[in-house]
Amino acid sequence: MDHQLYKPIKINTMEIKRAIISAAMVWAIGVTAYILSFFVEILENPELQANIVLTLALIPGVIFGAKYYYKNGAVTHGFKLGVFMFLVTICFDALITVPLFIIPAGGNHLTFFTDAWFWFIGLEYILVVGIYAAFRIKFLGERAG
């Protein structure tokens, strides 16, 4: 066997630029869903309604972002990718979401990042990426970490 042709799969590698773009797409979908939810009053508590809408919108949004990341054959482990994408989202939230949307509404970085919903949604984010990656391997027969 020619050893130059053999390339082992490295699941510890990550395409950083592609992961950041994927996270940015998911962040944009999430922020849009969150903000738009305030324009349609369904529940008496608009904050609860926004968090529920975000939780629901995040599932297809994260799948879209993960699909984009993996479409060129990336082999990063799904949960590793999910954690990285969520960390990128935290940076976007700290630099953009909180200053532009939360502070004008009377909140601050501390209340935003210590809210239980934030961490519940973060856990959901990571799990959806991990489950999507596992689904790709098991049911679609694609290579991924």
NORJOLIN-V860527 format. One record per backbone hydrogen bond with DSSP energy under -0.5 kcal/mol. CO is the residue of the C=O (numbers start at 1). NH is the residue of the N-H. If there is no record, write none. Layout:
CO_NH / CO_NH
This chain:
1_3 / 2_5 / 2_6 / 5_7 / 9_11 / 10_13 / 11_77 / 14_16 / 15_19 / 16_20 / 17_21 / 18_22 / 19_23 / 20_24 / 21_25 / 22_26 / 23_27 / 24_28 / 25_29 / 26_30 / 27_31 / 28_32 / 29_33 / 30_34 / 31_35 / 32_36 / 33_37 / 34_38 / 35_38 / 36_39 / 37_40 / 39_41 / 40_42 / 44_46 / 45_49 / 46_50 / 47_51 / 48_52 / 49_53 / 50_54 / 51_55 / 52_56 / 53_57 / 54_58 / 55_59 / 56_59 / 56_60 / 57_61 / 58_62 / 59_63 / 60_64 / 61_65 / 62_66 / 63_67 / 64_68 / 65_69 / 66_70 / 67_71 / 68_71 / 69_72 / 70_73 / 76_145 / 77_81 / 78_82 / 79_83 / 80_84 / 81_85 / 82_86 / 83_87 / 84_88 / 85_89 / 86_90 / 87_91 / 88_92 / 89_93 / 90_94 / 91_95 / 92_96 / 92_97 / 93_98 / 96_100 / 97_101 / 97_102 / 98_103 / 101_105 / 102_107 / 103_106 / 108_112 / 109_113 / 110_114 / 112_115 / 115_118 / 115_119 / 116_120 / 117_121 / 118_122 / 119_123 / 120_124 / 121_125 / 122_126 / 123_127 / 124_128 / 125_129 / 126_130 / 127_131 / 128_132 / 129_133 / 130_134 / 131_135 / 132_136 / 133_137 / 134_138 / 135_139 / 135_140 / 136_140 / 136_142 / 137_141
